[in-house]
Amino acid sequence: RYHAHSEAQAFARKQLKETEGRMVLLQESSDNGKWSDVEFLKTANEQLVECRRVLKYTYTFAYYLDPRLKMQRERFEHHQEMLERFTENLSELSERPLAEMDRTDV
């Protein structure tokens, strides 16, 4: 899982570099489009990179978590699962084709 999130983080970094081009296309495709109207796309991709980094290291942290702390482990795993779910959702939303993209979803 660490490796999978590391790879996903590298992909998110690559995607972040391509985002500005997508932002220009999205801005040009709307009437009276402003740069501030498309900045959400860059913010979403920056957040993806950060979420992938955090998720990657949660597995290392979980490995060293004291097994006697059952409640703490369960809470940690629940939050880890929520972060993973929200990260995957954001990833799917930000990878949509520009024509299907809705700022309020992302």
N, C-alpha and C positions, 0 to 999 in steps of 0.2 A: 504494500500500500504506500509506503514511503516513496518507493521508486515511481509508482504510478502518479503520485501527486507532484513529484519532481519533474516528470515528463510533462504533465499538464501545466505546471508553472512555466516551463520553457516555452510551451506552445502559447500560453497567455502572453508572455513577453514578446514573442514574435508577432502575435496578433495586435499587441499594443502599438508596435511600429507601423502596422498597416492601417491602424485606426484613423489616422489623420486624413488619409485618402478617402476613406469611407465617409468621414465627416464632411469633407468638401462636396462629395457627391450628394449626400443627404441635404446639405444646405442649398445646393444648386437646384435640387429637385422640388423644393418648396417655394411658393411665392413669398416674397419678402422675408426669406430665411436669414436669420442672423447667426453668427458664430456661437453665441450663447445658447441658441436653440439646439445645437448639436453637440455641445460639450458633454452632455450626459453620457455619450458613447465612450469618450476617453475616460471619464470618471469610472464608468462601469468596468472597463478593461483594467484600469489601475487597481481597482478593488479586487478584481479576479486574481491578479498577480499576488496581491497581499494575502488573500484567502488561501490560495494554493500553498504559499510559503508557511502560513500558520498550520494548515492541515498537515503538511509534510512533517512538521516537528511534533505534532500531537501524538504521533505513533511512537516516537522516541520517548516522549514524556510518559505515555501510558505504559511502556515497557518497564520503566523504573518505578512506577507507582506501587506503593506498598500494598500487597494483596490483602492485608488485614483490614485495610480501610475500605470495606465493601460499599458503604453508602457514598463515599467520596468517589470511588471508581465508577459506580453506576451513574452518578451525576455528571462526572467528566465524560463518560461514554455517550450519555444523552446529548450533552452540548456538542460533542464532537460530531455526532450523527446529524444534529440540526445544522451545524456549520457546513457539513458536507452536502446536505440536501439543498441548502440555500445557495451554495457555491455552484452546484450543478445547474440549478434553476437559472441563476444569473448567466452562467456560461451559455446555456441554450438560448436565452433571450438575446444576448449580445452577438450571437453567431447567426441570427436570422438574416435573411436577405433584407436589404434596405426597404424594399417595397412593403414588406410585412412588419416592419419595425414600428412599435408604438412607444413613444418616450415614457408614457405613464407606466408601462409594464416594466421597463428596464429601470 
